[in-house]
Amino acid sequence: MKSMRYEKFCQEQLKDPELRREYDAIEEEFTLAREIIDLRKRRNLTQKELAEQVGTSQPAIARIESGSYKNISLSFLRRLADALGAVPEIHLRKRKA
């Protein structure tokens, strides 16, 4: 069996239009999750500490950081950003064709 680097494998898989659509649909959620994780770590906060500052539970922070949390309200996002020393930046853009 021939081995393939992960990046090359992903590039090959994303040539499939259906898979590409699915990937694009969740990409923004995972980008937000990565940003939250990075900001939390830079502030040396645990998920529990961040949850306490935001007024939520540690499992809620874990769900957000996993990218599987689908219904984040703007007010919650503002509280989260405030606890992380950040400002939410929200905009709309045209969908990819």
C-alpha positions as CSV (number, residue, x, y, z in Angstrom):
1,M,0.0,0.0,0.0
2,K,1.4,3.4,-1.0
3,S,1.5,6.0,1.7
4,M,0.3,9.6,1.2
5,R,0.9,12.7,3.2
6,Y,-2.3,14.0,5.0
7,E,-2.2,17.4,3.2
8,K,-2.1,15.7,-0.2
9,F,-4.8,13.3,0.8
10,C,-7.0,16.2,1.8
11,Q,-6.4,18.0,-1.5
12,E,-7.3,14.9,-3.4
13,Q,-10.5,14.4,-1.5
14,L,-11.6,18.0,-1.8
15,K,-11.6,17.6,-5.6
16,D,-14.9,15.8,-5.1
17,P,-17.6,18.6,-5.5
18,E,-20.0,17.0,-2.9
19,L,-17.3,16.5,-0.3
20,R,-16.1,20.1,-1.0
21,R,-19.5,21.5,-0.4
22,E,-19.8,19.7,3.0
23,Y,-16.3,20.8,3.9
24,D,-17.0,24.4,3.1
25,A,-20.3,24.3,5.1
26,I,-18.5,23.5,8.3
27,E,-15.2,25.3,7.7
28,E,-16.3,28.5,9.4
29,E,-17.4,26.7,12.6
30,F,-14.1,25.0,12.9
31,T,-12.2,28.3,12.2
32,L,-14.2,29.9,15.1
33,A,-13.4,27.0,17.3
34,R,-9.7,27.2,16.6
35,E,-9.7,31.0,17.3
36,I,-11.4,30.5,20.7
37,I,-9.0,27.7,21.7
38,D,-6.0,29.9,20.7
39,L,-7.2,32.9,22.5
40,R,-8.1,30.8,25.6
41,K,-4.6,29.3,25.7
42,R,-2.9,32.6,25.2
43,R,-4.7,33.9,28.3
44,N,-3.7,30.7,30.2
45,L,-7.3,29.8,30.9
46,T,-8.8,26.4,31.3
47,Q,-12.1,25.6,29.8
48,K,-13.6,25.7,33.3
49,E,-12.1,29.1,34.1
50,L,-13.4,30.5,30.8
51,A,-16.8,29.1,31.5
52,E,-16.9,30.8,34.9
53,Q,-16.0,34.1,33.4
54,V,-18.6,33.8,30.6
55,G,-21.3,32.4,32.9
56,T,-21.7,29.0,31.4
57,S,-20.5,25.4,32.0
58,Q,-17.2,23.8,31.0
59,P,-19.0,21.3,28.8
60,A,-20.5,24.2,26.9
61,I,-17.0,25.6,26.2
62,A,-15.9,22.1,25.2
63,R,-18.7,21.9,22.7
64,I,-17.9,25.3,21.2
65,E,-14.2,24.4,20.9
66,S,-15.1,21.1,19.2
67,G,-16.9,23.0,16.4
68,S,-20.1,21.1,17.1
69,Y,-22.0,23.9,18.8
70,K,-24.5,25.1,16.2
71,N,-26.5,27.9,17.9
72,I,-24.2,30.5,19.4
73,S,-26.1,33.7,20.0
74,L,-24.5,37.0,19.3
75,S,-24.8,38.0,23.0
76,F,-23.0,34.8,24.1
77,L,-20.3,35.4,21.5
78,R,-19.8,38.9,22.8
79,R,-19.5,37.6,26.4
80,L,-17.0,35.0,25.2
81,A,-15.0,37.5,23.2
82,D,-14.9,39.9,26.2
83,A,-13.6,37.2,28.5
84,L,-10.9,36.4,25.9
85,G,-9.9,40.1,25.4
86,A,-11.2,40.0,21.9
87,V,-14.0,41.6,19.8
88,P,-16.3,39.5,17.6
89,E,-16.2,40.4,14.0
90,I,-19.3,39.4,12.1
91,H,-20.0,39.9,8.4
92,L,-21.8,38.5,5.5
93,R,-20.3,37.5,2.2
94,K,-21.5,35.9,-1.0
95,R,-21.6,32.2,-1.0
96,K,-19.0,30.3,-3.1
97,A,-20.4,29.0,-6.4
